[in-house]
Amino acid sequence: MPKVTVSITFDRQEIIDNLPYALICDVVHGHVWSTRERKAFEQLFTGEEKEIADKIVKQSYKWRVKTGVPDSITITAQEYKIWMILADFCSR
């Protein structure tokens, strides 16, 4: 049976409203992490999820510091879930 992938497309304003790129960037890149915090972060995700989370962190930095938010983006439902897990972790 084929694998079904659900994708979500956001326009520029929806990215700003729904993807917490600024929070993630500010916390990950603007904070000195304790060993406990780093370990907790590493335990949030499995292998593939960790790769996606790393991509999101890099993307957040790029949008916040270098390029600004793009006109649109399409992500999978799994990627959106990881955005929300990262946001929850960073808001603690």
Backbone bond lengths (Angstrom), bond angles and torsions (degrees), N, CA, C in turn:
res aa  C-N    CA-C-N  psi(-1)  N-CA   C-N-CA  omega(-1)  CA-C   N-CA-C  phi
1 M - - - 1.451 - - 1.536 108.10 -
2 P 1.328 118.09 136.33 1.465 120.51 -179.68 1.527 111.79 -69.49
3 K 1.317 114.02 149.91 1.463 120.29 177.65 1.524 109.21 -81.14
4 V 1.319 116.84 132.69 1.456 122.64 179.65 1.528 108.61 -98.21
5 T 1.335 115.91 127.91 1.455 120.87 178.35 1.520 108.79 -117.39
6 V 1.320 116.11 125.89 1.456 121.58 177.98 1.530 107.80 -94.26
7 S 1.332 116.52 129.00 1.460 121.07 178.92 1.519 110.10 -115.19
8 I 1.312 115.03 149.52 1.464 122.29 178.72 1.523 106.99 -123.86
9 T 1.318 116.65 130.29 1.459 120.78 177.32 1.519 109.15 -110.58
10 F 1.325 115.13 129.86 1.460 122.29 177.90 1.517 109.09 -114.72
11 D 1.336 116.56 137.46 1.466 118.94 169.59 1.529 107.48 -85.41
12 R 1.315 116.72 178.60 1.463 121.75 -174.52 1.535 112.53 -53.87
13 Q 1.321 117.26 -49.10 1.461 119.94 -178.21 1.522 111.86 -67.40
14 E 1.324 117.40 -36.43 1.463 120.60 177.63 1.527 111.39 -66.69
15 I 1.329 117.26 -34.57 1.469 120.38 174.90 1.524 109.11 -61.14
16 I 1.309 116.48 -48.88 1.468 121.86 -179.41 1.527 110.52 -59.99
17 D 1.330 116.58 -41.90 1.468 121.36 -176.38 1.533 113.87 -77.87
18 N 1.349 117.75 -29.46 1.459 120.02 -168.32 1.527 116.67 -117.63
19 L 1.319 118.10 -17.64 1.463 119.95 -179.71 1.528 108.88 -112.44
20 P 1.318 117.37 114.68 1.468 121.80 -173.04 1.533 113.32 -78.93
21 Y 1.330 115.72 54.75 1.466 120.54 -176.90 1.529 112.42 -63.04
22 A 1.323 118.04 -37.50 1.470 120.43 -178.42 1.534 110.60 -67.40
23 L 1.318 117.27 -43.81 1.471 121.76 178.09 1.523 110.21 -59.75
24 I 1.321 116.54 -49.40 1.464 120.81 -178.16 1.528 110.45 -61.74
25 C 1.312 117.15 -46.60 1.461 120.93 179.42 1.523 111.15 -60.39
26 D 1.311 116.69 -49.44 1.467 120.57 -176.33 1.521 112.42 -62.46
27 V 1.327 117.12 -40.20 1.465 120.15 -178.27 1.533 110.82 -75.13
28 V 1.321 117.29 -46.67 1.465 119.88 -175.73 1.530 111.62 -70.51
29 H 1.329 117.42 -40.24 1.462 119.86 -175.27 1.526 113.62 -98.65
30 G 1.301 118.74 -13.14 1.449 120.29 -175.94 1.514 113.98 -114.05
31 H 1.318 116.17 23.91 1.463 120.49 -172.64 1.520 108.86 -141.07
32 V 1.301 117.68 135.64 1.458 121.72 172.56 1.522 107.21 -86.54
33 W 1.303 116.05 117.32 1.455 121.64 -172.89 1.525 111.29 -87.23
34 S 1.313 115.45 137.20 1.460 119.94 172.07 1.527 108.17 -77.14
35 T 1.307 116.60 164.83 1.464 121.27 177.88 1.528 110.21 -59.78
36 R 1.314 116.40 -39.88 1.473 121.00 179.85 1.529 110.91 -63.46
37 E 1.332 117.42 -43.16 1.465 121.08 179.13 1.527 111.11 -64.95
38 R 1.319 117.00 -43.93 1.466 120.80 179.83 1.526 110.82 -62.57
39 K 1.324 116.60 -42.72 1.462 120.90 179.19 1.534 110.42 -64.29
40 A 1.316 117.22 -42.67 1.471 120.95 177.94 1.525 110.82 -61.69
41 F 1.334 116.29 -40.92 1.461 120.73 178.65 1.527 110.45 -63.87
42 E 1.316 117.10 -44.43 1.468 121.34 -178.56 1.525 111.88 -64.05
43 Q 1.330 117.39 -29.24 1.457 121.30 -177.85 1.532 113.66 -84.07
44 L 1.327 117.41 -5.10 1.467 120.45 -179.03 1.524 112.95 -67.56
45 F 1.329 117.05 -31.75 1.458 120.76 -167.63 1.523 112.89 -128.76
46 T 1.336 114.91 152.49 1.458 121.98 171.62 1.533 108.01 -83.36
47 G 1.305 118.18 -176.47 1.465 122.81 -176.16 1.515 115.17 -53.31
48 E 1.340 117.64 -59.48 1.463 120.82 -178.67 1.529 111.19 -65.35
49 E 1.315 116.56 -39.66 1.464 120.37 178.39 1.526 110.87 -63.44
50 K 1.328 116.77 -36.34 1.466 121.17 178.77 1.528 110.44 -62.85
51 E 1.321 116.88 -40.97 1.469 121.00 177.33 1.524 110.68 -61.91
52 I 1.321 116.78 -42.39 1.464 121.19 178.82 1.527 110.04 -66.26
53 A 1.328 116.85 -42.65 1.465 120.69 179.33 1.531 110.65 -62.15
54 D 1.321 117.25 -42.35 1.466 120.60 177.83 1.530 110.90 -61.23
55 K 1.332 115.80 -40.45 1.463 120.78 177.80 1.536 110.51 -62.94
56 I 1.310 116.80 -42.05 1.468 121.82 179.90 1.524 110.78 -64.86
57 V 1.324 117.16 -41.92 1.468 120.70 178.42 1.529 110.07 -61.36
58 K 1.332 116.69 -45.13 1.473 120.50 178.40 1.527 110.93 -64.08
59 Q 1.321 116.62 -41.56 1.461 122.19 179.25 1.526 110.71 -63.75
60 S 1.323 116.85 -41.26 1.461 121.39 178.62 1.521 110.99 -60.92
61 Y 1.317 116.12 -43.80 1.468 120.73 178.41 1.529 110.34 -62.59
62 K 1.313 116.02 -45.71 1.463 120.61 -179.46 1.529 110.73 -58.92
63 W 1.322 116.98 -46.75 1.464 120.46 -179.27 1.517 112.00 -67.13
64 R 1.320 116.88 -40.29 1.470 121.69 -175.39 1.527 112.47 -74.62
65 V 1.336 117.18 -37.61 1.455 121.11 -170.02 1.524 113.58 -109.13
66 K 1.320 117.56 -36.49 1.462 119.38 -169.75 1.525 115.22 -104.22
67 T 1.323 117.50 -57.48 1.462 120.35 -167.43 1.518 115.74 -109.66
68 G 1.322 117.26 -19.49 1.460 119.83 -169.88 1.519 110.01 81.56
69 V 1.297 116.06 175.50 1.461 122.67 -176.70 1.525 109.75 -74.74
70 P 1.333 117.58 136.67 1.470 119.84 178.43 1.532 111.81 -72.10
71 D 1.315 116.35 169.87 1.462 121.16 179.22 1.525 112.37 -67.67
72 S 1.339 116.85 -32.09 1.462 120.66 176.82 1.520 109.31 -161.02
73 I 1.326 114.15 162.08 1.466 120.91 177.00 1.522 107.87 -151.18
74 T 1.334 115.60 145.01 1.453 121.56 174.14 1.519 107.72 -118.42
75 I 1.330 115.81 126.15 1.460 121.52 179.97 1.519 108.80 -129.49
76 T 1.327 115.24 161.82 1.463 119.56 177.00 1.526 109.26 -83.22
77 A 1.325 114.96 165.32 1.467 120.02 176.63 1.528 110.07 -62.07
78 Q 1.334 117.52 -36.15 1.464 121.18 177.81 1.534 110.52 -64.17
79 E 1.328 117.22 -42.69 1.463 120.16 177.72 1.524 110.92 -62.77
80 Y 1.331 117.58 -40.82 1.463 120.74 177.75 1.527 110.73 -61.39
81 K 1.334 116.25 -42.17 1.467 120.89 177.77 1.533 110.16 -59.00
82 I 1.310 117.39 -42.52 1.470 120.81 -179.59 1.522 110.73 -68.74
83 W 1.341 118.29 -36.82 1.478 120.61 172.72 1.533 109.74 -54.20
84 M 1.330 116.67 -44.75 1.465 120.84 -176.64 1.533 111.70 -70.98
85 I 1.327 117.68 -36.90 1.467 120.63 176.58 1.528 109.70 -64.44
86 L 1.331 116.97 -43.88 1.467 120.82 177.09 1.535 111.29 -61.26
87 A 1.320 115.76 -43.42 1.473 119.67 179.17 1.521 110.94 -60.96
88 D 1.329 116.43 -43.25 1.465 120.22 178.95 1.530 110.58 -62.82
89 F 1.309 117.34 -45.01 1.461 121.01 178.76 1.521 111.18 -61.30
90 C 1.325 116.50 -44.44 1.467 121.15 -175.91 1.526 112.62 -72.23
91 S 1.316 117.35 -21.56 1.463 119.59 -178.35 1.533 113.12 -86.47
92 R 1.315 117.45 -2.55 1.480 121.06 179.92 1.499 111.01 -74.63
